[in-house]
Amino acid sequence: MSDTQPLSISLNLTDISTTVPLIADGTMAKVRLKNISQTERDGNPVIKWEFTLVEPAPTTEGDQVRARIPALCHLRHVSQEFLMQKMARFVDGFLGTGDANNKKGKPTRPQFNAHVVSQMIGTEAMAKISVIKSKNPIMSATTSPP
């Protein structure tokens, strides 16, 4: 091998697909919460929920996405009420909580903060996948404890 040629391999990459198949819209899938982070877009908060699939899920092409594939959900600040309701549903799904004095006897939903997020990381829930087509397809999910 010469100094001008750092690799001694030759790979044919022409038939390799780099597209990521979308999970079929409306799929119920078990997910594990990997991380929650906050960014900002146009001065508004964006909460990014990162999940991994616990079990395979069907794709739009009829194949299966394997377990441990990451899935993202961006909760954008459409309105304060929308953001708060979506966040509350996600917290309830991962912690098994509910509204104060709910009829099902679930524990009251805690305040959303760094401590609660650290308790949620690694927990699992069932998520109904909704694919929102845009320049960057994202997943929206409604969660419930497994």
C-alpha positions as CSV (number, residue, x, y, z in Angstrom):
1,M,0.0,0.0,0.0
2,S,1.4,3.4,-0.9
3,D,1.2,6.7,1.0
4,T,-1.2,8.1,-1.6
5,Q,-3.6,5.1,-1.4
6,P,-4.9,4.7,2.2
7,L,-7.3,1.8,1.5
8,S,-6.6,-1.6,0.1
9,I,-10.2,-2.5,-0.5
10,S,-12.7,-2.0,-3.3
11,L,-16.4,-2.1,-2.6
12,N,-19.3,-2.0,-5.0
13,L,-21.9,0.2,-3.4
14,T,-24.2,0.8,-6.4
15,D,-26.9,-1.7,-5.3
16,I,-26.9,-0.7,-1.6
17,S,-30.1,1.1,-0.4
18,T,-29.6,3.8,2.2
19,T,-33.3,4.7,2.5
20,V,-34.9,4.1,5.9
21,P,-38.3,2.5,5.6
22,L,-41.2,4.3,7.4
23,I,-43.1,2.4,10.0
24,A,-46.7,1.9,8.7
25,D,-49.1,4.6,9.8
26,G,-51.4,3.5,12.6
27,T,-49.1,0.7,13.8
28,M,-49.1,-0.2,17.5
29,A,-45.6,-0.8,18.6
30,K,-43.8,-1.4,21.9
31,V,-41.1,1.3,22.3
32,R,-38.5,2.1,24.9
33,L,-37.8,5.7,25.8
34,K,-34.1,6.4,25.0
35,N,-33.8,10.2,25.6
36,I,-35.7,13.5,25.8
37,S,-34.1,16.7,24.7
38,Q,-35.1,20.3,24.2
39,T,-34.2,22.6,21.3
40,E,-35.6,25.7,19.9
41,R,-37.0,26.6,16.5
42,D,-38.0,30.2,15.6
43,G,-38.0,31.1,19.3
44,N,-40.4,28.2,20.2
45,P,-39.4,25.1,22.2
46,V,-39.2,21.8,20.5
47,I,-39.2,18.7,22.7
48,K,-37.6,15.7,21.0
49,W,-38.5,12.2,22.3
50,E,-36.2,9.5,21.1
51,F,-37.4,5.9,21.2
52,T,-36.2,2.5,20.1
53,L,-38.4,-0.3,19.0
54,V,-38.7,-3.2,21.4
55,E,-40.3,-5.5,18.8
56,P,-40.2,-5.5,15.0
57,A,-42.9,-3.3,13.3
58,P,-44.4,-3.4,9.8
59,T,-43.2,-0.8,7.2
60,T,-45.1,1.0,4.5
61,E,-43.5,-1.4,2.0
62,G,-44.8,-4.5,3.8
63,D,-41.4,-5.5,5.3
64,Q,-40.5,-5.4,9.0
65,V,-38.3,-2.8,10.8
66,R,-36.2,-4.7,13.3
67,A,-36.2,-4.1,17.0
68,R,-33.8,-1.5,18.4
69,I,-34.3,0.8,15.4
70,P,-34.5,4.4,16.6
71,A,-37.8,6.4,16.2
72,L,-38.2,10.1,16.8
73,C,-41.1,12.3,17.8
74,H,-40.7,16.0,17.8
75,L,-43.3,17.9,19.8
76,R,-43.4,21.4,18.4
77,H,-45.0,24.4,20.0
78,V,-48.1,24.6,17.9
79,S,-49.9,26.1,20.9
80,Q,-49.1,25.9,24.6
81,E,-52.2,23.8,25.3
82,F,-51.3,21.3,22.5
83,L,-47.8,20.9,23.7
84,M,-48.8,20.4,27.3
85,Q,-51.5,17.9,26.5
86,K,-49.2,15.8,24.3
87,M,-46.5,15.9,27.0
88,A,-49.0,14.8,29.6
89,R,-50.1,11.9,27.5
90,F,-46.5,10.8,26.9
91,V,-45.7,11.0,30.6
92,D,-48.9,9.0,31.5
93,G,-48.0,6.4,28.9
94,F,-44.5,5.8,30.3
95,L,-45.2,6.2,34.0
96,G,-48.8,4.8,34.2
97,T,-50.1,8.1,35.7
98,G,-53.2,10.1,34.9
99,D,-55.1,13.3,35.7
100,A,-55.5,14.2,39.3
101,N,-58.5,12.3,40.8
102,N,-58.9,10.1,37.7
103,K,-61.7,7.5,37.8
104,K,-59.2,4.6,37.1
105,G,-57.3,5.2,40.3
106,K,-54.0,5.9,38.6
107,P,-51.3,7.9,40.5
108,T,-51.4,11.6,39.7
109,R,-49.1,12.7,36.9
110,P,-45.9,14.3,38.3
111,Q,-44.5,17.6,37.3
112,F,-42.3,17.3,34.2
113,N,-38.7,18.1,35.1
114,A,-35.2,16.6,34.8
115,H,-35.8,14.2,37.7
116,V,-39.0,12.8,36.2
117,V,-37.3,12.5,32.8
118,S,-34.4,10.5,34.4
119,Q,-37.1,8.1,35.9
120,M,-38.7,7.7,32.5
121,I,-35.6,6.9,30.5
122,G,-35.5,3.2,29.7
123,T,-39.2,2.6,30.4
124,E,-41.5,1.0,27.8
125,A,-44.9,1.8,26.5
126,M,-47.1,0.9,23.6
127,A,-47.2,3.6,20.9
128,K,-49.6,4.2,18.1
129,I,-47.4,5.4,15.2
130,S,-48.6,8.3,13.1
131,V,-46.3,9.3,10.2
132,I,-46.4,12.9,9.4
133,K,-45.0,13.5,5.9
134,S,-42.8,16.6,5.5
135,K,-39.3,17.4,4.4
136,N,-38.2,15.4,7.5
137,P,-40.7,12.7,8.2
138,I,-41.4,12.4,11.9
139,M,-43.3,10.1,14.1
140,S,-46.1,11.1,16.4
141,A,-47.1,8.7,19.0
142,T,-49.8,8.2,21.6
143,T,-48.4,6.0,24.4
144,S,-49.8,3.7,27.1
145,P,-48.1,1.4,29.5
146,P,-47.3,-2.1,28.1
